[in-house]
Amino acid sequence: MKKTILFFFFGAFIFILHAQVSSGSWSITGNSGITTSNFLGATNNAPLIFKTNNIERMRLLEDSPALGIGITTPQATLHLHNPVVTMPSIGISAGCLLRLTTAGTGFASNRGFTISYASNGELLFKQQENSYFTIEGIGGGLRISSNGNIGIGIPYPSVKLDVNGVARAHELKLCLNQGCDYVFEDDYDYLALYDAITYVIAIYSCYDFIAL
C-alpha cells in the first residue's frame, strides 16, 4: 500500500513538473495551441540572439526595432553585414549581401536580383535574369535592359540612352577616336544645322536619334 501511494505521488509530481515546463517553453518539434499572448522573445531588457554552431548569426536589439545579420550592433532597421571572406556552406562570395529569388527565377547563384559589394567599396545592383531592371517613382522612372540600354520615361529603350521627355545638359561630348568635341563652350564655332545633321548621320549612323 505504501509503495502504491509513493508511486502515485511520484507520478503526480512528474506530471506537474512536466506541465509547468511545457507551459513556459517552446518545443523544437513544433507547438500547438498558440495564441496572440504567446511570443518568442524576452520580457527583460535583453536582445534576442540567434546562433548556429554556437556562433551568433543574428540579433534583434532590446531597445529598438533594429535587426542585425552578421553584426551585433545594427545601425538600421535591417543591417546586413558579411564578416567573412566566403560562406563555405553554400559557396557564395563575400560580396553578395542580398539575393531575391522567386519560384519563377529559381534559386541558383546566377538567378534573381542581387546587391553586392567589391573590395574597393563599389556597390553593385544586378538583375541576374535576361530581363529589365526598373527604378520607378509615381510618375515614371528609369529602366535598364539586359543589353545595357537605359530608358528614362520609356519602357523599352532601343539605344544606350533613350529619353522620352526633355533632357538638360550643361555640356555634351561627342567622342571620336581622336578625343572629345566640346560643343557648349562659349567660343565654339557652331556648324550650320544641316551640316551638323549630315555630320552626325555620317559618323554615328543614328538618324533615329534626331528629331526634326
Helices and strands as residue ranges (DSSP letters): H 2-23, E 48-52, E 55-60, E 67-69, E 78-80, E 86-87, E 92-93, E 96-100, E 113-117, E 123-127, E 133-137, E 140-144, E 150-152, E 161-163, E 173-176, E 179-182, H 193-204, G 207-209
